[in-house]
Amino acid sequence: MFRSMAFTWTYILCAAFFLILMVGQVQAEERDYYLIGEGDVLDITVWKEPELSRSVKVRVDGRISMPLVDDVLAAGRTPLELKEIVTTRLEEFIEAPEVTVIVHQQASKSYYVLGEVRQQGEYPLEKDVSVLQAIAKTNGFTEWANKRNILLLRNSGNNQQRFDIDYRDIVSGSNPELNMQLMPGDTIVVP
């Protein structure tokens, strides 16, 4: 009886461990796909067709323009999805086109830091950035900064979320969850 209970618990633990690994892998894979956004610069190359190959900037309407392809919605798509669309449209004019789409310059994903920091402005969100890392990129606080009442503004749909952040709680370790990862469009205000 004990042997079968031990086997059952071993089986349950192995299954739980496997599920945890799979969930982590799916989350990592979802993060690995870059979605093209407004303002991004794309290098689109059509092999052996130099007159069709070019760098294009994604317009504010989310579209790009190319010869023979006309306007194509690029924003919200991965480079691979855009490649497939451009390839399909070019097949009407070119036999078996080989298209490559590369994000040359990422401009659509950024965050903002305002107020009593040494360098206010817009910063590119090219990798995971926490609140403390964002403040470090501004070269830190000015002497008048109120480190207790930092505000993080985040747009989610039609709503704006507000997070009150006390810098001292993060660095002391008493409230480390306030050192959140930033998302595109976040604004940090240091009064």
Contacts in CASP RR format, 6 or more apart in sequence:
PFRMAT RR
TARGET T0000
AUTHOR 0000-0000-0000
METHOD contacts of the structure
MODEL  1
MFRSMAFTWTYILCAAFFLILMVGQVQAEERDYYLIGEGDVLDITVWKEP
ELSRSVKVRVDGRISMPLVDDVLAAGRTPLELKEIVTTRLEEFIEAPEVT
VIVHQQASKSYYVLGEVRQQGEYPLEKDVSVLQAIAKTNGFTEWANKRNI
LLLRNSGNNQQRFDIDYRDIVSGSNPELNMQLMPGDTIVVP
33 78 0 8 1.000
34 78 0 8 1.000
34 79 0 8 1.000
34 103 0 8 1.000
34 106 0 8 1.000
35 75 0 8 1.000
35 76 0 8 1.000
35 77 0 8 1.000
35 78 0 8 1.000
36 42 0 8 1.000
36 58 0 8 1.000
36 74 0 8 1.000
36 75 0 8 1.000
36 76 0 8 1.000
36 77 0 8 1.000
36 78 0 8 1.000
36 79 0 8 1.000
36 82 0 8 1.000
36 103 0 8 1.000
36 108 0 8 1.000
37 58 0 8 1.000
37 62 0 8 1.000
37 74 0 8 1.000
37 75 0 8 1.000
37 76 0 8 1.000
37 108 0 8 1.000
37 109 0 8 1.000
38 58 0 8 1.000
38 59 0 8 1.000
38 60 0 8 1.000
38 61 0 8 1.000
38 62 0 8 1.000
38 75 0 8 1.000
38 108 0 8 1.000
39 57 0 8 1.000
39 58 0 8 1.000
39 59 0 8 1.000
39 60 0 8 1.000
39 107 0 8 1.000
39 108 0 8 1.000
40 57 0 8 1.000
40 58 0 8 1.000
40 74 0 8 1.000
40 103 0 8 1.000
40 105 0 8 1.000
40 106 0 8 1.000
40 107 0 8 1.000
40 108 0 8 1.000
41 55 0 8 1.000
41 56 0 8 1.000
41 57 0 8 1.000
41 58 0 8 1.000
41 103 0 8 1.000
41 104 0 8 1.000
41 105 0 8 1.000
41 107 0 8 1.000
42 55 0 8 1.000
42 56 0 8 1.000
42 57 0 8 1.000
42 58 0 8 1.000
42 64 0 8 1.000
42 74 0 8 1.000
42 79 0 8 1.000
42 82 0 8 1.000
42 101 0 8 1.000
42 102 0 8 1.000
42 103 0 8 1.000
42 104 0 8 1.000
43 54 0 8 1.000
43 55 0 8 1.000
43 100 0 8 1.000
43 101 0 8 1.000
43 102 0 8 1.000
43 104 0 8 1.000
44 53 0 8 1.000
44 54 0 8 1.000
44 55 0 8 1.000
44 56 0 8 1.000
44 64 0 8 1.000
44 66 0 8 1.000
44 86 0 8 1.000
44 99 0 8 1.000
44 100 0 8 1.000
44 101 0 8 1.000
44 102 0 8 1.000
45 53 0 8 1.000
45 99 0 8 1.000
45 100 0 8 1.000
45 102 0 8 1.000
46 52 0 8 1.000
46 53 0 8 1.000
46 86 0 8 1.000
46 90 0 8 1.000
46 94 0 8 1.000
46 97 0 8 1.000
46 98 0 8 1.000
46 99 0 8 1.000
47 97 0 8 1.000
47 98 0 8 1.000
47 99 0 8 1.000
47 100 0 8 1.000
48 98 0 8 1.000
49 94 0 8 1.000
49 97 0 8 1.000
51 67 0 8 1.000
52 66 0 8 1.000
52 67 0 8 1.000
52 68 0 8 1.000
52 90 0 8 1.000
54 66 0 8 1.000
55 104 0 8 1.000
56 64 0 8 1.000
56 65 0 8 1.000
56 66 0 8 1.000
57 64 0 8 1.000
58 64 0 8 1.000
58 74 0 8 1.000
58 75 0 8 1.000
58 108 0 8 1.000
62 73 0 8 1.000
62 74 0 8 1.000
62 75 0 8 1.000
62 76 0 8 1.000
63 71 0 8 1.000
63 72 0 8 1.000
63 73 0 8 1.000
63 74 0 8 1.000
63 75 0 8 1.000
64 71 0 8 1.000
64 72 0 8 1.000
64 74 0 8 1.000
65 71 0 8 1.000
65 72 0 8 1.000
66 72 0 8 1.000
66 86 0 8 1.000
68 89 0 8 1.000
68 90 0 8 1.000
68 92 0 8 1.000
68 93 0 8 1.000
68 94 0 8 1.000
69 86 0 8 1.000
69 89 0 8 1.000
69 90 0 8 1.000
70 89 0 8 1.000
72 82 0 8 1.000
72 85 0 8 1.000
72 86 0 8 1.000
72 89 0 8 1.000
74 82 0 8 1.000
75 108 0 8 1.000
77 85 0 8 1.000
79 101 0 8 1.000
79 102 0 8 1.000
79 103 0 8 1.000
80 101 0 8 1.000
82 101 0 8 1.000
83 99 0 8 1.000
83 100 0 8 1.000
83 101 0 8 1.000
86 99 0 8 1.000
86 101 0 8 1.000
87 97 0 8 1.000
87 98 0 8 1.000
87 99 0 8 1.000
90 97 0 8 1.000
90 99 0 8 1.000
91 97 0 8 1.000
106 124 0 8 1.000
106 126 0 8 1.000
107 124 0 8 1.000
108 184 0 8 1.000
109 124 0 8 1.000
109 125 0 8 1.000
109 126 0 8 1.000
109 184 0 8 1.000
109 185 0 8 1.000
110 122 0 8 1.000
110 123 0 8 1.000
110 124 0 8 1.000
110 125 0 8 1.000
110 184 0 8 1.000
110 185 0 8 1.000
111 122 0 8 1.000
111 123 0 8 1.000
111 125 0 8 1.000
111 129 0 8 1.000
111 134 0 8 1.000
111 182 0 8 1.000
111 183 0 8 1.000
111 184 0 8 1.000
111 185 0 8 1.000
111 186 0 8 1.000
111 187 0 8 1.000
111 188 0 8 1.000
112 121 0 8 1.000
112 122 0 8 1.000
112 123 0 8 1.000
112 185 0 8 1.000
112 186 0 8 1.000
112 187 0 8 1.000
112 188 0 8 1.000
113 119 0 8 1.000
113 120 0 8 1.000
113 121 0 8 1.000
113 123 0 8 1.000
113 134 0 8 1.000
113 135 0 8 1.000
113 137 0 8 1.000
113 138 0 8 1.000
113 187 0 8 1.000
113 188 0 8 1.000
113 190 0 8 1.000
114 120 0 8 1.000
114 121 0 8 1.000
114 187 0 8 1.000
114 188 0 8 1.000
114 189 0 8 1.000
114 190 0 8 1.000
115 145 0 8 1.000
115 189 0 8 1.000
115 190 0 8 1.000
115 191 0 8 1.000
116 141 0 8 1.000
116 142 0 8 1.000
116 144 0 8 1.000
116 145 0 8 1.000
116 146 0 8 1.000
116 190 0 8 1.000
116 191 0 8 1.000
117 135 0 8 1.000
117 138 0 8 1.000
117 139 0 8 1.000
117 140 0 8 1.000
117 141 0 8 1.000
117 142 0 8 1.000
117 145 0 8 1.000
117 190 0 8 1.000
118 138 0 8 1.000
118 139 0 8 1.000
118 140 0 8 1.000
118 141 0 8 1.000
118 142 0 8 1.000
119 137 0 8 1.000
119 138 0 8 1.000
119 139 0 8 1.000
120 138 0 8 1.000
121 138 0 8 1.000
123 129 0 8 1.000
123 134 0 8 1.000
123 137 0 8 1.000
123 138 0 8 1.000
125 182 0 8 1.000
125 183 0 8 1.000
125 184 0 8 1.000
125 185 0 8 1.000
128 181 0 8 1.000
129 137 0 8 1.000
129 181 0 8 1.000
129 182 0 8 1.000
130 179 0 8 1.000
130 180 0 8 1.000
130 181 0 8 1.000
130 182 0 8 1.000
131 150 0 8 1.000
131 152 0 8 1.000
131 165 0 8 1.000
131 170 0 8 1.000
131 178 0 8 1.000
131 179 0 8 1.000
131 180 0 8 1.000
131 182 0 8 1.000
131 188 0 8 1.000
132 167 0 8 1.000
132 170 0 8 1.000
132 171 0 8 1.000
132 179 0 8 1.000
134 182 0 8 1.000
134 188 0 8 1.000
135 141 0 8 1.000
135 167 0 8 1.000
135 188 0 8 1.000
135 190 0 8 1.000
141 147 0 8 1.000
141 190 0 8 1.000
145 190 0 8 1.000
145 191 0 8 1.000
146 190 0 8 1.000
146 191 0 8 1.000
147 166 0 8 1.000
147 167 0 8 1.000
147 168 0 8 1.000
147 190 0 8 1.000
148 166 0 8 1.000
148 167 0 8 1.000
148 168 0 8 1.000
149 164 0 8 1.000
149 166 0 8 1.000
149 191 0 8 1.000
150 164 0 8 1.000
150 165 0 8 1.000
150 166 0 8 1.000
150 167 0 8 1.000
150 188 0 8 1.000
150 189 0 8 1.000
150 190 0 8 1.000
150 191 0 8 1.000
151 162 0 8 1.000
151 163 0 8 1.000
151 164 0 8 1.000
151 165 0 8 1.000
151 188 0 8 1.000
151 189 0 8 1.000
151 191 0 8 1.000
152 162 0 8 1.000
152 163 0 8 1.000
152 165 0 8 1.000
152 180 0 8 1.000
152 186 0 8 1.000
152 187 0 8 1.000
152 188 0 8 1.000
152 189 0 8 1.000
153 160 0 8 1.000
153 161 0 8 1.000
153 162 0 8 1.000
153 163 0 8 1.000
153 186 0 8 1.000
153 187 0 8 1.000
153 188 0 8 1.000
153 189 0 8 1.000
154 160 0 8 1.000
154 161 0 8 1.000
154 163 0 8 1.000
154 183 0 8 1.000
154 185 0 8 1.000
154 186 0 8 1.000
155 161 0 8 1.000
155 185 0 8 1.000
163 178 0 8 1.000
163 180 0 8 1.000
165 178 0 8 1.000
166 175 0 8 1.000
166 178 0 8 1.000
169 175 0 8 1.000
169 178 0 8 1.000
170 176 0 8 1.000
170 178 0 8 1.000
170 179 0 8 1.000
182 188 0 8 1.000
END
